[in-house]
Amino acid sequence: RRAARALPDRSRGVWPGSMPSPLNRVPLPALRAVEAVARTGSLRAAAAELGVTPGAVSQQVIRAERVLGRALFERTPAG
């Protein structure tokens, strides 16, 4: 007889022997904000595109950085 094999737990998106991606833990609004800032090059332009304030975009970027554990953008005095 063959031993029964354990099946992957697909409900959590985790396969045996694999680590879940940190990107799975970043909230979608934070990912959208990061993408918009990266593409447009500024918080103000990203905010206008997303229909929110620059402060809201900044908070979402900070949230993504905290989850990932690293800075995603270089901050300069010029913005």
N, CA, C and O atoms as a MOPAC input file, in Angstrom:
PM7 MOZYME 1SCF
protein

 N      0.82400 1    -1.19500 1     0.00000 1
 C      0.00000 1     0.00000 1     0.00000 1
 C      0.86000 1     1.24600 1     0.00000 1
 O      1.95200 1     1.27900 1     0.56700 1
 N      0.34700 1     2.24400 1    -0.63700 1
 C      1.02600 1     3.54000 1    -0.67100 1
 C      0.54500 1     4.39800 1     0.48600 1
 O     -0.61700 1     4.33500 1     0.88700 1
 N      1.45500 1     5.19400 1     1.01200 1
 C      1.07400 1     6.14400 1     2.06000 1
 C      0.38600 1     7.34000 1     1.41100 1
 O      0.75300 1     7.75100 1     0.31000 1
 N     -0.59100 1     7.88300 1     2.08100 1
 C     -1.30400 1     9.05800 1     1.56400 1
 C     -0.37700 1    10.26100 1     1.61200 1
 O      0.31300 1    10.47900 1     2.60800 1
 N     -0.36000 1    11.04000 1     0.54200 1
 C      0.46500 1    12.24500 1     0.48700 1
 C     -0.35000 1    13.43700 1     0.94600 1
 O     -1.54400 1    13.54100 1     0.66700 1
 N      0.30800 1    14.32200 1     1.64700 1
 C     -0.36400 1    15.55300 1     2.08200 1
 C     -0.52100 1    16.47700 1     0.88300 1
 O      0.40900 1    16.65800 1     0.09700 1
 N     -1.67600 1    17.04300 1     0.75700 1
 C     -1.92800 1    17.99700 1    -0.32000 1
 C     -1.61600 1    19.39900 1     0.16500 1
 O     -1.73200 1    19.67800 1     1.35900 1
 N     -1.22100 1    20.29000 1    -0.73900 1
 C     -0.93500 1    21.67000 1    -0.32800 1
 C     -2.18900 1    22.36200 1     0.18800 1
 O     -3.30000 1    22.08100 1    -0.26100 1
 N     -1.99600 1    23.25900 1     1.12900 1
 C     -3.10400 1    24.03900 1     1.66700 1
 C     -3.32400 1    25.23300 1     0.74300 1
 O     -2.73100 1    26.29400 1     0.93900 1
 N     -4.15900 1    25.05800 1    -0.24100 1
 C     -4.37600 1    26.10400 1    -1.24100 1
 C     -5.20700 1    27.25700 1    -0.70600 1
 O     -5.22300 1    28.33600 1    -1.29700 1
 N     -5.89900 1    27.04000 1     0.40900 1
 C     -6.72100 1    28.11100 1     0.95700 1
 C     -5.86200 1    29.29200 1     1.41200 1
 O     -6.32800 1    30.43200 1     1.40500 1
 N     -4.61300 1    29.03100 1     1.80900 1
 C     -3.71300 1    30.10300 1     2.23300 1
 C     -2.68300 1    30.43200 1     1.16200 1
 O     -1.84900 1    31.31400 1     1.36800 1
 N     -2.71800 1    29.75700 1     0.04200 1
 C     -1.75600 1    30.02100 1    -1.01800 1
 C     -0.35900 1    29.55900 1    -0.67100 1
 O      0.61600 1    30.09900 1    -1.19400 1
 N     -0.23800 1    28.56100 1     0.20900 1
 C      1.07400 1    28.09400 1     0.63700 1
 C      1.27900 1    26.66500 1     0.15600 1
 O      0.42900 1    25.80200 1     0.37000 1
 N      2.39400 1    26.42500 1    -0.48600 1
 C      2.74800 1    25.09200 1    -0.93700 1
 C      3.80300 1    24.53900 1     0.01400 1
 O      4.60000 1    25.29800 1     0.56500 1
 N      3.81300 1    23.24500 1     0.20400 1
 C      4.81300 1    22.67200 1     1.10000 1
 C      6.22600 1    23.06000 1     0.67000 1
 O      6.56700 1    22.99800 1    -0.51200 1
 N      7.03600 1    23.45800 1     1.63700 1
 C      8.42000 1    23.82100 1     1.34700 1
 C      8.59500 1    25.21400 1     0.79600 1
 O      9.71200 1    25.59500 1     0.44900 1
 N      7.52300 1    25.99200 1     0.70200 1
 C      7.65300 1    27.34700 1     0.16900 1
 C      7.25500 1    28.35500 1     1.23400 1
 O      6.48300 1    28.05600 1     2.14500 1
 N      7.79500 1    29.54400 1     1.09800 1
 C      7.46900 1    30.63100 1     2.01500 1
 C      6.45700 1    31.54200 1     1.32800 1
 O      6.58100 1    31.79900 1     0.13100 1
 N      5.46200 1    32.03300 1     2.05700 1
 C      4.53300 1    32.98300 1     1.44300 1
 C      5.25600 1    34.28700 1     1.11000 1
 O      6.13000 1    34.73000 1     1.85600 1
 N      4.89300 1    34.88100 1     0.01400 1
 C      5.52000 1    36.11700 1    -0.42400 1
 C      5.11700 1    37.27300 1     0.47900 1
 O      3.95300 1    37.36600 1     0.87100 1
 N      6.07500 1    38.17800 1     0.82800 1
 C      5.70900 1    39.33800 1     1.63000 1
 C      4.71500 1    40.24200 1     0.89500 1
 O      3.97000 1    40.98800 1     1.53000 1
 N      4.70200 1    40.17700 1    -0.42900 1
 C      3.76300 1    40.99200 1    -1.19200 1
 C      2.32200 1    40.58700 1    -0.91100 1
 O      1.41000 1    41.39500 1    -1.08300 1
 N      2.10600 1    39.35100 1    -0.48300 1
 C      0.75300 1    38.91400 1    -0.15000 1
 C      0.21900 1    39.61800 1     1.08200 1
 O     -0.98900 1    39.61600 1     1.32000 1
 N      1.10900 1    40.22500 1     1.87700 1
 C      0.68500 1    40.88500 1     3.10500 1
 C      0.50200 1    42.38800 1     2.93300 1
 O     -0.02500 1    43.04400 1     3.83100 1
 N      0.92100 1    42.94800 1     1.80700 1
 C      0.78300 1    44.38600 1     1.57400 1
 C     -0.64400 1    44.65900 1     1.10000 1
 O     -1.09200 1    44.06200 1     0.12100 1
 N     -1.36600 1    45.55500 1     1.78500 1
 C     -2.73800 1    45.86500 1     1.36700 1
 C     -2.77500 1    46.43800 1    -0.05800 1
 O     -1.85900 1    47.14800 1    -0.47300 1
 N     -3.81200 1    46.12900 1    -0.77600 1
 C     -3.94000 1    46.56700 1    -2.16900 1
 C     -3.86500 1    48.08900 1    -2.33100 1
 O     -3.19500 1    48.55100 1    -3.25500 1
 N     -4.51700 1    48.89200 1    -1.48200 1
 C     -4.37600 1    50.34500 1    -1.64100 1
 C     -2.92800 1    50.82100 1    -1.50400 1
 O     -2.51900 1    51.77700 1    -2.16300 1
 N     -2.16200 1    50.15200 1    -0.65000 1
 C     -0.75200 1    50.51600 1    -0.49400 1
 C      0.03400 1    50.16800 1    -1.75900 1
 O      0.88800 1    50.94100 1    -2.19200 1
 N     -0.25100 1    49.01500 1    -2.34700 1
 C      0.42000 1    48.64400 1    -3.60000 1
 C      0.07400 1    49.61100 1    -4.72300 1
 O      0.93500 1    49.98500 1    -5.52000 1
 N     -1.18900 1    50.01200 1    -4.78100 1
 C     -1.61100 1    50.97400 1    -5.81200 1
 C     -0.88700 1    52.30700 1    -5.63500 1
 O     -0.46000 1    52.92300 1    -6.61200 1
 N     -0.75100 1    52.75000 1    -4.38200 1
 C     -0.06700 1    54.01200 1    -4.11300 1
 C      1.39800 1    53.92200 1    -4.50100 1
 O      1.93100 1    54.83700 1    -5.12900 1
 N      2.05300 1    52.83100 1    -4.13500 1
 C      3.47600 1    52.65600 1    -4.47400 1
 C      3.65700 1    52.65800 1    -5.98700 1
 O      4.56400 1    53.30400 1    -6.51000 1
 N      2.79900 1    51.94000 1    -6.67900 1
 C      2.90700 1    51.87900 1    -8.14400 1
 C      2.70700 1    53.24900 1    -8.76800 1
 O      3.44400 1    53.62800 1    -9.67800 1
 N      1.71800 1    53.99700 1    -8.29100 1
 C      1.43600 1    55.31900 1    -8.85200 1
 C      2.59100 1    56.28800 1    -8.58700 1
 O      2.96400 1    57.05800 1    -9.47100 1
 N      3.15400 1    56.25600 1    -7.39000 1
 C      4.28900 1    57.13500 1    -7.07700 1
 C      5.49700 1    56.76700 1    -7.93500 1
 O      6.19000 1    57.64400 1    -8.45100 1
 N      5.74400 1    55.47100 1    -8.08300 1
 C      6.88700 1    55.03300 1    -8.89200 1
 C      6.72400 1    55.46200 1   -10.35300 1
 O      7.68800 1    55.88100 1   -10.99400 1
 N      5.51500 1    55.35500 1   -10.86500 1
 C      5.27500 1    55.69100 1   -12.27600 1
 C      5.28200 1    57.19100 1   -12.53200 1
 O      5.85100 1    57.65300 1   -13.52100 1
 N      4.64100 1    57.96300 1   -11.62900 1
 C      4.51500 1    59.40400 1   -11.85800 1
 C      5.71200 1    60.18800 1   -11.32600 1
 O      6.01400 1    61.27700 1   -11.81500 1
 N      6.39300 1    59.63200 1   -10.32100 1
 C      7.57500 1    60.30100 1    -9.79200 1
 C      7.30800 1    61.28200 1    -8.66400 1
 O      8.24000 1    61.91500 1    -8.16800 1
 N      6.04400 1    61.42200 1    -8.24400 1
 C      5.77000 1    62.34100 1    -7.13500 1
 C      4.50600 1    61.92900 1    -6.39700 1
 O      3.60800 1    61.29600 1    -6.95300 1
 N      4.46900 1    62.31300 1    -5.11900 1
 C      3.27700 1    62.03900 1    -4.31400 1
 C      2.08500 1    62.84300 1    -4.82300 1
 O      0.95800 1    62.34800 1    -4.87100 1
 N      2.35300 1    64.08600 1    -5.20000 1
 C      1.26600 1    64.96000 1    -5.65400 1
 C      0.60100 1    64.42500 1    -6.92200 1
 O     -0.62600 1    64.38800 1    -7.01600 1
 N      1.40700 1    64.01600 1    -7.88900 1
 C      0.85400 1    63.48300 1    -9.13500 1
 C      0.11800 1    62.16500 1    -8.89100 1
 O     -0.94500 1    61.92700 1    -9.46400 1
 N      0.68200 1    61.32200 1    -8.04600 1
 C      0.03000 1    60.04900 1    -7.71600 1
 C     -1.30000 1    60.30600 1    -7.01500 1
 O     -2.29300 1    59.63600 1    -7.30000 1
 N     -1.31900 1    61.27500 1    -6.09900 1
 C     -2.54900 1    61.60100 1    -5.37700 1
 C     -3.63300 1    62.09700 1    -6.32600 1
 O     -4.79600 1    61.70900 1    -6.20900 1
 N     -3.24800 1    62.95600 1    -7.26600 1
 C     -4.21900 1    63.46600 1    -8.23500 1
 C     -4.79400 1    62.32200 1    -9.07000 1
 O     -5.99100 1    62.29200 1    -9.35400 1
 N     -3.94800 1    61.40400 1    -9.45100 1
 C     -4.38800 1    60.27000 1   -10.25500 1
 C     -5.31300 1    59.33600 1    -9.46300 1
 O     -6.28900 1    58.81400 1   -10.00300 1
 N     -4.99900 1    59.13300 1    -8.18900 1
 C     -5.77800 1    58.22300 1    -7.35700 1
 C     -6.99800 1    58.88900 1    -6.72600 1
 O     -7.86400 1    58.21000 1    -6.17500 1
 N     -7.06300 1    60.20600 1    -6.80500 1
 C     -8.19600 1    60.93500 1    -6.25500 1
 C     -8.17600 1    61.04900 1    -4.74000 1
 O     -9.22600 1    61.07100 1    -4.09600 1
 N     -6.97500 1    61.12200 1    -4.17300 1
 C     -6.81000 1    61.27400 1    -2.72900 1
 C     -5.79400 1    62.37600 1    -2.46600 1
 O     -5.25800 1    62.95900 1    -3.40800 1
 N     -5.52200 1    62.66900 1    -1.20400 1
 C     -4.54300 1    63.70600 1    -0.86700 1
 C     -3.12700 1    63.12900 1    -0.90800 1
 O     -2.93800 1    61.92000 1    -0.77500 1
 N     -2.12800 1    64.00900 1    -1.09500 1
 C     -0.73700 1    63.53300 1    -1.04300 1
 C     -0.39900 1    62.88600 1     0.30600 1
 O      0.39500 1    61.94600 1     0.35800 1
 N     -0.98600 1    63.37300 1     1.37700 1
 C     -0.76000 1    62.77100 1     2.69300 1
 C     -1.26000 1    61.34100 1     2.76900 1
 O     -0.62800 1    60.48400 1     3.38800 1
 N     -2.40500 1    61.08500 1     2.13200 1
 C     -2.95500 1    59.72800 1     2.11200 1
 C     -2.04400 1    58.78800 1     1.33200 1
 O     -1.83600 1    57.64300 1     1.73300 1
 N     -1.50200 1    59.27200 1     0.22200 1
 C     -0.57200 1    58.45900 1    -0.56900 1
 C      0.68000 1    58.18300 1     0.25200 1
 O      1.18000 1    57.05800 1     0.27000 1
 N      1.18400 1    59.20500 1     0.92900 1
 C      2.37100 1    59.04400 1     1.76400 1
 C      2.15000 1    57.98500 1     2.83300 1
 O      3.02500 1    57.15200 1     3.06600 1
 N      0.99600 1    58.00600 1     3.48500 1
 C      0.69900 1    57.02600 1     4.52900 1
 C      0.62400 1    55.60900 1     3.96300 1
 O      1.05700 1    54.65800 1     4.61300 1
 N      0.08000 1    55.46500 1     2.76400 1
 C      0.00900 1    54.13700 1     2.13900 1
 C      1.40100 1    53.62600 1     1.77800 1
 O      1.68800 1    52.43800 1     1.92600 1
 N      2.26300 1    54.52400 1     1.30300 1
 C      3.63900 1    54.13000 1     0.98200 1
 C      4.35600 1    53.69300 1     2.26200 1
 O      5.05900 1    52.68300 1     2.26700 1
 N      4.17800 1    54.44400 1     3.33300 1
 C      4.79100 1    54.08300 1     4.61800 1
 C      4.26800 1    52.73400 1     5.09000 1
 O      5.02700 1    51.92300 1     5.61900 1
 N      2.99300 1    52.49400 1     4.90400 1
 C      2.39800 1    51.21100 1     5.30300 1
 C      3.04300 1    50.05200 1     4.53800 1
 O      3.37300 1    49.02400 1     5.13000 1
 N      3.22000 1    50.21500 1     3.23900 1
 C      3.85600 1    49.18000 1     2.42100 1
 C      5.30200 1    48.96100 1     2.86500 1
 O      5.76700 1    47.82400 1     2.94100 1
 N      6.00600 1    50.04500 1     3.15500 1
 C      7.39600 1    49.93600 1     3.59400 1
 C      7.50100 1    49.19500 1     4.92600 1
 O      8.42400 1    48.40600 1     5.12700 1
 N      6.57300 1    49.44300 1     5.82200 1
 C      6.59500 1    48.74500 1     7.12300 1
 C      6.36900 1    47.24400 1     6.95100 1
 O      7.04400 1    46.43300 1     7.58500 1
 N      5.42700 1    46.88200 1     6.10000 1
 C      5.14300 1    45.46400 1     5.87500 1
 C      6.35300 1    44.77800 1     5.24400 1
 O      6.70400 1    43.66200 1     5.62700 1
 N      6.98400 1    45.43700 1     4.28700 1
 C      8.11600 1    44.84600 1     3.57700 1
 C      9.42800 1    44.96900 1     4.34800 1
 O     10.38100 1    44.23700 1     4.08000 1
 N      9.47600 1    45.89200 1     5.30100 1
 C     10.67300 1    46.03900 1     6.11700 1
 C     11.82500 1    46.75700 1     5.44800 1
 O     12.98100 1    46.56100 1     5.82200 1
 N     11.52400 1    47.58300 1     4.46400 1
 C     12.58000 1    48.34900 1     3.79300 1
 C     11.99100 1    49.56400 1     3.09400 1
 O     10.81000 1    49.59800 1     2.74700 1
 N     12.85300 1    50.56600 1     2.89800 1
 C     12.42600 1    51.78200 1     2.20200 1
 C     12.25400 1    51.45400 1     0.71900 1
 O     13.06400 1    50.73900 1     0.13100 1
 N     11.19300 1    51.98400 1     0.13400 1
 C     10.94000 1    51.75200 1    -1.28500 1
 C     11.34900 1    52.93700 1    -2.14900 1
 O     11.57500 1    52.79200 1    -3.35000 1
 N     11.44300 1    54.11700 1    -1.52700 1
 C     11.79200 1    55.32500 1    -2.26400 1
 C     12.87700 1    56.08400 1    -1.51200 1
 O     12.95300 1    56.03000 1    -0.28400 1
 N     13.70900 1    56.78400 1    -2.25900 1
 C     14.70800 1    57.66200 1    -1.66800 1
 C     14.02600 1    59.00000 1    -1.41100 1
 O     13.47400 1    59.61400 1    -2.32400 1
 N     14.06900 1    59.44100 1    -0.16000 1
 C     13.44200 1    60.70300 1     0.20500 1
 C     14.49200 1    61.80600 1     0.18400 1
 O     15.55700 1    61.69000 1     0.79100 1
 N     14.16200 1    62.88200 1    -0.53100 1
 C     15.08000 1    64.01900 1    -0.63200 1
 C     14.35400 1    65.29800 1    -0.18800 1
 O     13.12400 1    65.34500 1    -0.19000 1
 N     15.11100 1    66.32600 1     0.18900 1
 C     14.46200 1    67.58200 1     0.56800 1
 C     13.60300 1    68.17400 1    -0.55500 1
 O     12.61300 1    68.85800 1    -0.29400 1
 N     13.98300 1    67.91000 1    -1.77900 1
 C     13.23000 1    68.44700 1    -2.91400 1
 C     11.93800 1    67.66000 1    -3.17100 1
 O     11.10100 1    68.08500 1    -3.96700 1
 N     11.78000 1    66.53600 1    -2.51100 1
 C     10.55700 1    65.75200 1    -2.66100 1
 C     10.67400 1    64.57400 1    -3.49700 1
 O      9.69600 1    63.84900 1    -3.68400 1

